[in-house]
Structure formats: structure tokens, C-alpha cells
């Protein structure tokens, strides 16, 4: 047998997910609806972010039984979330055989100073980021995929847009810098110099970059793709809406045909009510999930 | 549509060939060959069916257009998919098993002997990869991983269980381009 858990193999699965939609699901039935709608992966959870936000208290890794049942229900990859810094939850998920681990700000952080050393694991990790520096710190720790944090569970895309625009602007800025300025850029954004140089040379993140946090409509998904996302995570947006199957299909189509207004107009029709949205300004600062992690 | 299309395009550019991403059936009129990338075979098939690509690709394949399927693309080319009735193009007389090596933690990379590409081994990246269980009639087996068939050709169709687009080795893409060149000659 060959070598398992190499960087190519971990990063490679994320490349296969590109152009696709990853959907939050809490039951095997929802997982099957997602697969049937054309999701490229599902995120197995006990509660979607909107419910986690409503419930308050400490949110932890899902019960392994919930995750295993979802893994049995579908043939597409299954992801699951661990608390930021909680490397033992990650060891458990690796043992269960999940395909990707999301070290996620949606759950209550277990460590306020340190994220997981993701290089130690054979299973690949995806992590959230609000800007380029944060993305590169996570990649240096071993994340093989990045997503914007946005503001999960709100149905409000404004924060995801902010994070994606900022990341893209920072990448463009690095590209235009003479090489001697890259060291101080690395210092300013607290990111490893080697990765900063790599981004400056290639004009993109070294791993796949998805959009997440507040995406609720096909138009939201297509907008994030046009802003430069490689694919889309939809958390509460699907199963908190009135007609999940139709909305899931529409968001998948919008993610593929993101530059085609004709398709977008078609798939946006008659979807029933979207999930209820939350104005970001009404969320108390300590309730903002995006500020978890650093 | 969905999957590792960017990497395939980079590989084709590296071979000095122009490529486009196909999302609509009318775009197929402009190409001499098609690569169906790795991704999720269920997701890719759904998108192909919903946007009228499925039947069109099948038709063009039957008329002899060269098609190279990697991983999910190989599953779509197969006539038979073990234990599944999911949609497929069925252009190659092969029977495949999805996720044949297990889940992501079992994904791996390994050097393969591929005689048609020369003596130098080929670094093959297997990600939640399928295998060819049976290859019938005119299907030529080009490489095995252990006992398992992982690369096969039938006329103008080429199927790989692994991901040549994830390494810098362009030999397999060049091999496919030779098939394309012959088909338009």
C-alpha cells in the first residue's frame, strides 16, 4: 500500500469538492435529501447553527451515533465539526472515519489560544477565516481547506461577503508588492513568510477556499462564487427554509452556473420562504461566532 | 461542473493545449475531446442531467469523441456500478466499485507501473477512489494497483481511478491528447 494522509491526499479531496455545495444535515433523511439534490458533501451535526445560536450554552462535537448514521446513509463525503482547539474531539472523529473535520467557530471554543495541530492527523481539516492572515495561520497549522467564517446561523450573507472581499483584496495587494515588502506584510498580518511569498507568486490561497456563514439563497451562493469562492457551505439556509429539497437543488445549480443570470433567474423562482434572517447589528458582540479563534 | 477541473486545465495548458470548462450543451460543439474530472459522481451526473449535458455527451461519445474520465469521471464512463443504479454514461464495458478503498483516511498516493507511459513509475493519487472490478471485451488494462485495475482504455475512452491532474507528471494527459489527435486526423 502507498502513503496515506499525505498533504496531496488531504488537499486533493478539497479540490474534488470544488464548484460544489456542502450542506449541514442533522439526520440521515436530511443527508439523503442533500445527496439527492446534488450536494458534493454533507456536514453531520446535532443542531444547525441557527438552533445552536438560539439554544445558547456550550455547543460540542455531535454524538458519534448521529454522525455514523449519516455516514451510513450517503455515499458522498461526510464532514463533522469539532470545537476550536479540541484535539481529542478530532481524534474521536478520525477514529469514526469521517472524511473531513471542520474546526469550527460554530461550536464553543475549547481553547482560547491554540488551534489544533492539524498536521498530526491523517484526516484533512477545514477551518474558518475572516482575512488572509487568519487563513494562512490555519494553513500553517495543517488546514487543507479554508472557508470564510461569515456569521453562521444568521441567514445574512453580509459577513461572508466582507471576509471574502477582504481576503481577495489582500491577495491582490500581495501580488502587486515588490518582494522586499513581503516580510513586513507577513509581520503585519501575522502569517508565515513562506506562505505569504507563495500567495504573492500564485495569486491565490495554497488550498481551496469556500464561502460559508449566512448563505441562504441561490443568489447568495452565486454572488460568493463571483467574488472568488471555490465552492459553498450552506448551514442553516437549507433545512431552516420552507422547502429544503427545492432550495438545495437551486443552490447547487446556482453554484455551478454562477455566471449565468438566466439559470439564476430560473432557479430562484418559487422556492418558498427562506430561513428567517438576523441583522448582524442586533447580535451582541459576545454572541458573534466569527470572533471565536484568532 | 464540479470537481478538479482547474487542475485538469492547468495540466492541459502545460501540454500546450487550449481548454474550456463545459457547463452548457452548446459548448460541446467547440471541443475535440472531453475530460470528466474527479468530484462526486452523484453530484456531477445530476448537474449533467439537469442541464442537458448527459445525453449530448453520451451521443458524442458513441460517435467517437475521445473522453477521459478520472475517478468520478471513470464511474460515469462505466457500464456497471456495483450496488448502485445511479445515472452513468455507460460508454465503457467496465464494472466499477465506488469508494473501493474506504473513506478519506484510507486515501493514499503510490508509484504505479504504467508500461504505455514508459519505464518511469507514475505517482498516482487515490482519493476515495474507485476500482475497476471487471473489464470486458475490447477494454485494454493499462495499469494495476496490486491486483486491482486502475487504468483502462477502450477505443477513444480512457478511465483512471486516480488523479493525474494532482501531480506535475503530464504523461497521462499527453497520452489522452494523442488519442484526441488521432481521432481528428
Interface residues (C-beta under 8 A of the other chain):
Chain A: X1 X2 X3 X4 X5 X6 X8 X9 X12 X13 X15 X16 X17 X18 X19 X20 X35 X37 X38 X39 X40 X41 X71 X75 X76 X77 X94 X97 X98 X99 X100 X122 X123 X124 X249 X252 X253 X256 X257 X260 X263
Chain B: X1 X2 X3 X4 X5 X6 X7 X23 X24 X38 X39 X40 X42 X43 X46 X47 X50 X51 X71 X72 X84 X98 X99 X102 X103 X104 X105 X106 X107 X108 X109 X110 X111 X124 X125 X126 X127 X128 X163 X166 X167
